[in-house]
């Protein structure tokens, strides 16, 4: 996916404004666009925020332990072999182009259990 330079700085989690009534027109419009493109069960919305710095050569990777119903997100290097078969799951759009922010690790082709890694 094509990317361009952008500022990685996002508001810290304690500084963001939570979803509120003033966001409803935006959410309704996003819903309508996704519906028009038959993508309501493919894409959603996430609140962009930071908990810690992520370097330019790093990316977030999510792991899911299906049996224990635990999902974790960790920072890893962009060249980590786990990412070779990972699925992009989160993108920032503040650059005008989708910028991948998170991938989901896959193990055994379809199962993604952290304890197998």
Secondary structure, 3 states (H helix, E strand, C coil): CCCCCCCCCCCEHHHCCCCCHHHHHHHHHHHHHHHHCCCCCCCCCCCCCECCCCCCCEEEEEEEECCCCEEEEEEEECCCHHHHHCEEEEEECCCCCCEEEEEECCECCCECCHHHC
